[in-house]
Amino acid sequence: MAYRRIEEYDPHTTEALKENYKNILQLLGENSEREGLLKTPERMAKAMQFITQGYEQDAVAILNSARFEEAISEMVIVKDIELYSMCEHHLLPFFGKAHIAYIPNGYITGLSKLARVVDVFARRLQVQERLTTEILDAIKESLNPLGVAVVIEAKHLCMMMRGVSKQNSVTTTSAFHGEFLNNTRTRNEFLKLISSKLS
């Protein structure tokens, strides 16, 4: 059987959003009935539900679903995790990458789960500062590690397309807990590893 991707959308939410997007197009001076825009309100309704699906997901449950006992205490790093989110102030995208590290304290989690946690919080209306700490807090709650570190680098279309229109600006946020907060050497090792290109 051939692969099929199935997306499900709540029909009531979709219809309500569709009508609102139709009104927005008309308020902007567009003709929502012209060929190119005829299906745009429905597409936008579905797109926004997909982009904000993180509200329906539980990051801690995702981490706990692949939580394993392991007697190791070496740093685990997953870097360059792609992220796409929506700025809650202007409803414009911001995008970039997240770098996550933790030091196990009896438990580890599946590596892909860290990337999924990024998606859970990124797929909500966000500010980058809160996104960074929410990822850290979920890992801390699930694994109770000796330390957690999260760094996010992102470009914001609200700065690039409007306002100051600065095309090359990158915003970096960080959050540290435990050994990464209290031990300068551990924190510096993490920062060095995420900035290096390993082959």
Secondary structure as GFF3:
##gff-version 3
##sequence-region A 1 199
A	DSSP	alpha_helix	11	27	.	.	.	ID=ss1
A	DSSP	three_ten_helix	35	37	.	.	.	ID=ss2
A	DSSP	alpha_helix	40	51	.	.	.	ID=ss3
A	DSSP	three_ten_helix	53	56	.	.	.	ID=ss4
A	DSSP	alpha_helix	59	64	.	.	.	ID=ss5
A	DSSP	beta_strand	67	69	.	.	.	ID=ss6
A	DSSP	beta_strand	76	87	.	.	.	ID=ss7
A	DSSP	beta_strand	93	103	.	.	.	ID=ss8
A	DSSP	beta_strand	107	109	.	.	.	ID=ss9
A	DSSP	alpha_helix	111	122	.	.	.	ID=ss10
A	DSSP	beta_strand	125	126	.	.	.	ID=ss11
A	DSSP	alpha_helix	128	143	.	.	.	ID=ss12
A	DSSP	beta_strand	147	156	.	.	.	ID=ss13
A	DSSP	alpha_helix	157	160	.	.	.	ID=ss14
A	DSSP	beta_strand	171	178	.	.	.	ID=ss15
A	DSSP	alpha_helix	179	182	.	.	.	ID=ss16
A	DSSP	alpha_helix	184	195	.	.	.	ID=ss17
###
